[in-house]
Amino acid sequence: MIKQGDIAMIVLVTAISLVVAYLVSGVLINSPDSRSTPVEIAIPISAEFAEPDPEIFNDNAINPTELIKIGDANTTSPFQGN
């Protein structure tokens, strides 16, 4: 049987646990006012485009998309042993 003293002890331990949990949560969990974080503001994209450097982009520059052929090899299977 549960005695009246046992019920009082359970109520007391529960009350103390609630007070301790409330105090600990107040220390560990920040208030909503202190949760703000400063962020950088994004620079808007402009529709203007600067002209490329004429020293690099000119008519005498090397074209990297041009096909470069080395030698006179006209074989269709280059890895076949001859």
For each residue, the residues with C-beta under 8 A, 3 or more apart:
1:
2: 6 7
3: 6 7
4: 7 8
5: 8 9
6: 2 3 9 10
7: 2 3 4 10 11
8: 4 5 11 12
9: 5 6 12 13
10: 6 7 13 14
11: 7 8 14 15
12: 8 9 15 16
13: 9 10 16 17
14: 10 11 17 18
15: 11 12 18 19
16: 12 13 19 20
17: 13 14 20 21
18: 14 15 21 22
19: 15 16 22 23
20: 16 17 23 24
21: 17 18 24 25
22: 18 19 25 26
23: 19 20 26 27
24: 20 21 27 28
25: 21 22 28 29
26: 22 23 29
27: 23 24
28: 24 25
29: 25 26
30: 34 35
31: 34 35
32: 35
33: 36
34: 30 31
35: 30 31 32
36: 33
37:
38:
39:
40:
41:
42:
43:
44:
45:
46:
47:
48:
49:
50:
51: 54
52: 56 57
53: 56 57
54: 51 57 58
55: 58
56: 52 53 61
57: 52 53 54 61
58: 54 55 61
59:
60:
61: 56 57 58
62: 66
63: 66
64:
65:
66: 62 63
67:
68:
69:
70:
71:
72:
73: 78
74:
75: 78 80
76:
77: 80
78: 73 75
79:
80: 75 77
81:
82:
